[in-house]
Amino acid sequence: MSTRLNSTFLVMITGTILCLLTSCHKTDITPDCGAPLCQIQTFEGDNDWWEGHVVNTLTYNKAGNPILRTRSDVATGNENESYRYDAKQRLSDQILHYADGAYGTDFREWHRFKYHNNEDRPYMDSLYINGTIGDHPIPYPFLPPMLIVIYFNYDTKGRLIEENSFYTDGAAWYKKKYLYNSANNLEKLAASWNPTASSVDTTYYGPYDNKVNFLRTNKVWQLLTRNYSENNTQTAITYNKFGLPLQFPNDSKGRTVLFLDADLTNAKITYICK
């Protein structure tokens, strides 16, 4: 038994070293190599609309999944977030709140994610608006307990490619489609806020760098930011040894870097890496 464990451990260590030597220090870094070795600790930058300099701080559980996001610009529409997981460490709840997210305090939004059997991608998000935090969302008296249901569709690579959202009475709210290019980067988002209308709002992304997308450090960030790209939407000023961006420039065209709902310029990221 001891020999088998030691051999397994040796194989794991050898594989990690080979990964670092053969991929993580190349110019075109393998995205799945560096990202799992690091976790985002802070994401900060400038919001040119009203908040000024914004700092987001992340806290993780022992499994390496985020459990709390606090921000320096807390306000309506800019809430802190708590995250809960099921027994398989799949994201089950995203709770937006103003304080620390303790039981008995208020929430602004509560997203509850549902899964099919053993799949690791949620197929549905039930969105509750305004209530009290408990084991489950507790609605305020005389208010409807749920506003929106969102259904997710994925491609064969496990990337979110479509959202369809409905009010509780069955009326459609919005439809979004995410299109990826041959380099496995998000190229555009087509959104229709009134599915019966012919107008579509299109958002384009890129040009991308050839380094590791910082969202790939955790699949929770990919889902909640709605971006499964391999690379970053801008070329950074500096990167760490794993190919993850540390600081982005102030883009002359006003392009921002998006993380969750923080849309910032002059973005800086700090990590804790293994």
C-alpha positions in Angstrom: 0.0 0.0 0.0 2.8 2.4 0.9 4.6 1.7 -2.4 1.5 2.3 -4.4 0.8 5.6 -2.7 4.3 6.8 -3.1 4.2 5.9 -6.8 1.0 7.7 -7.3 2.3 10.8 -5.5 5.5 10.7 -7.7 3.4 10.6 -10.9 1.4 13.6 -9.7 4.5 15.6 -8.9 6.2 14.6 -12.1 3.1 15.6 -14.1 3.0 19.0 -12.4 6.6 19.7 -13.1 6.3 18.7 -16.7 3.3 20.9 -17.1 5.3 23.9 -15.7 8.3 23.2 -17.8 6.6 22.3 -21.1 3.6 24.6 -21.2 3.4 27.2 -18.4 6.5 29.2 -19.5 5.8 29.3 -23.2 4.5 32.4 -24.9 1.3 30.6 -25.9 0.5 29.1 -22.6 -1.9 26.1 -22.3 -4.9 27.6 -20.5 -5.7 24.5 -18.4 -2.1 24.5 -17.0 -1.6 27.7 -15.1 -5.1 28.6 -14.1 -5.9 25.9 -11.5 -2.7 26.7 -9.7 -3.9 30.2 -8.7 -6.9 31.8 -7.1 -7.9 35.4 -7.5 -7.6 37.4 -4.2 -8.4 40.9 -5.4 -9.7 42.5 -8.5 -9.5 46.3 -8.6 -9.6 49.2 -11.0 -11.4 52.4 -12.0 -15.1 52.8 -12.7 -15.3 56.0 -14.7 -19.1 56.4 -14.1 -19.3 57.3 -10.4 -17.6 54.9 -8.0 -14.0 55.9 -8.7 -11.5 53.2 -7.7 -13.1 49.9 -6.9 -11.6 47.0 -4.9 -13.2 43.5 -5.0 -11.8 41.0 -2.4 -12.5 37.2 -2.6 -12.6 34.5 0.1 -12.5 30.8 -0.6 -13.4 27.6 1.2 -11.1 24.6 1.8 -12.2 23.0 -1.5 -10.9 26.2 -3.3 -14.3 27.6 -4.3 -15.3 31.2 -3.5 -17.6 31.8 -0.6 -17.6 35.6 -0.3 -17.0 38.6 -2.6 -16.8 42.0 -0.9 -16.5 45.3 -2.7 -15.5 48.8 -1.8 -18.4 50.4 -3.7 -21.4 48.7 -2.0 -24.7 50.2 -3.0 -27.9 49.2 -4.7 -26.8 47.4 -7.8 -23.3 47.0 -6.3 -23.8 44.4 -3.6 -21.5 42.0 -1.9 -22.0 38.3 -2.8 -22.0 35.0 -0.8 -21.8 31.6 -2.5 -23.0 28.3 -1.3 -22.4 24.8 -2.6 -24.0 21.4 -2.6 -22.4 18.1 -1.4 -20.5 17.8 -4.7 -19.1 21.4 -4.4 -21.3 22.6 -7.2 -22.5 26.2 -6.9 -26.0 26.1 -5.5 -26.6 29.7 -4.4 -25.4 33.2 -5.3 -26.7 35.7 -2.8 -26.3 39.5 -3.3 -26.5 41.5 -0.1 -25.2 44.8 1.4 -23.6 43.5 4.7 -21.9 40.2 5.5 -24.7 37.9 4.3 -25.5 36.6 7.8 -28.7 34.8 8.6 -31.5 37.2 9.3 -30.1 40.0 7.2 -31.5 41.2 3.9 -30.7 40.1 0.4 -31.1 42.1 -2.8 -31.0 39.1 -5.2 -30.8 35.4 -4.6 -29.9 33.0 -7.5 -30.6 29.2 -6.9 -28.9 26.9 -9.4 -30.3 23.5 -10.3 -28.5 20.5 -11.9 -29.4 17.3 -13.7 -28.1 14.3 -11.8 -24.3 14.3 -11.8 -23.8 17.1 -14.4 -21.5 19.9 -13.2 -23.2 22.7 -15.2 -26.5 24.1 -13.9 -29.4 23.9 -16.3 -31.6 26.5 -14.4 -31.3 29.6 -12.3 -34.3 30.7 -10.1 -33.9 34.4 -9.3 -35.5 35.8 -6.1 -35.8 39.5 -5.5 -35.6 41.1 -2.0 -36.0 39.1 1.2 -34.4 37.7 4.3 -31.4 35.3 4.3 -31.9 31.8 5.8 -31.3 28.3 4.6 -33.6 29.3 1.8 -34.6 32.8 0.6 -37.4 34.1 2.8 -39.6 36.6 0.9 -40.8 39.8 2.5 -44.6 39.6 3.4 -47.0 40.5 0.7 -44.3 40.3 -2.1 -44.1 37.6 -4.8 -41.3 35.1 -3.8 -39.8 34.7 -7.2 -39.5 37.0 -10.3 -37.5 35.2 -13.0 -36.4 31.7 -14.1 -33.4 31.4 -16.4 -32.6 28.3 -18.5 -29.0 27.5 -19.7 -27.8 25.7 -22.8 -24.2 24.6 -23.3 -22.0 23.4 -26.2 -20.0 20.2 -26.4 -17.1 22.0 -24.6 -19.3 22.8 -21.6 -19.4 26.5 -22.5 -22.6 28.5 -21.8 -24.0 29.5 -25.3 -27.6 30.4 -24.6 -29.9 31.8 -21.9 -33.6 32.0 -22.0 -35.4 33.9 -19.2 -39.0 34.0 -18.2 -41.2 35.7 -15.6 -43.1 33.5 -13.2 -46.3 33.9 -15.3 -44.5 32.4 -18.2 -43.9 35.6 -20.2 -40.5 35.8 -21.8 -38.0 38.4 -20.4 -34.8 38.0 -22.5 -32.8 35.7 -24.7 -29.0 35.7 -25.0 -26.7 33.9 -27.3 -22.9 33.6 -26.8 -20.8 32.9 -29.9 -17.2 31.6 -29.7 -14.6 31.8 -32.4 -12.1 29.1 -33.6 -9.6 30.2 -31.0 -12.1 29.3 -28.3 -12.7 32.9 -27.3 -16.0 34.7 -26.9 -16.6 36.7 -30.0 -20.0 38.3 -29.5 -23.1 38.3 -27.3 -26.5 38.7 -29.0 -29.2 39.8 -26.6 -32.9 40.3 -27.1 -34.7 41.9 -24.2 -38.1 41.6 -25.9 -38.0 38.2 -27.7 -41.1 39.2 -29.7 -39.2 42.2 -31.2 -36.8 42.0 -34.1 -34.1 44.2 -32.5 -31.0 42.5 -31.1 -28.3 44.2 -29.0 -24.9 42.8 -30.0 -21.7 43.1 -27.9 -18.3 42.3 -29.4 -15.3 41.1 -27.5 -11.5 41.2 -28.1 -8.9 41.4 -29.5 -7.6 38.8 -27.2 -4.1 38.1 -25.9 -2.5 34.6 -26.0 -2.2 34.1 -22.3 -4.4 32.4 -19.7 -7.8 34.0 -19.0 -8.0 34.9 -15.3 -11.6 33.7 -15.2 -10.3 30.1 -15.8 -8.9 30.1 -12.2 -12.3 28.9 -11.1 -15.4 27.6 -13.0 -17.6 29.7 -10.8 -16.1 32.9 -12.2 -16.7 31.6 -15.8 -20.4 30.9 -15.1 -21.1 34.1 -13.2 -19.2 36.3 -15.7 -20.7 34.4 -18.6 -17.3 34.0 -20.3 -15.5 30.7 -21.0 -12.8 32.2 -23.2 -9.3 30.7 -23.1 -7.6 34.1 -23.3 -8.0 37.6 -22.0 -10.1 40.3 -23.7 -7.1 42.7 -23.5 -3.3 42.3 -23.5 -2.0 42.9 -20.0 1.0 45.0 -19.0 2.4 42.2 -16.8 1.7 38.5 -16.2 2.7 36.1 -13.4 4.8 33.0 -14.1 1.7 31.0 -14.8 0.6 33.3 -17.6 -2.1 35.0 -15.7 -2.6 38.8 -16.1 -1.5 41.1 -13.2 -2.3 44.5 -14.6 -4.1 45.8 -17.7 -3.4 49.2 -19.3 -5.8 52.1 -19.5 -7.2 51.3 -22.9 -7.2 54.2 -25.4 -10.6 53.1 -26.8 -12.2 52.9 -23.3 -12.5 49.2 -23.3 -12.9 47.7 -19.8 -12.1 44.3 -18.2 -15.1 42.5 -16.8 -15.2 40.3 -13.7 -18.6 39.4 -12.4 -20.5 42.7 -12.7 -17.3 44.9 -12.1 -16.6 46.6 -15.4 -13.2 48.4 -14.8 -10.4 50.2 -16.5 -6.7 50.1 -15.2 -7.6 46.7 -13.8 -5.2 45.0 -11.4 -5.4 41.4 -10.1 -3.6 39.7 -7.3 -3.5 35.9 -6.7 -2.5 33.3 -4.2 -0.7 30.5 -6.1 0.4 27.0 -5.2 
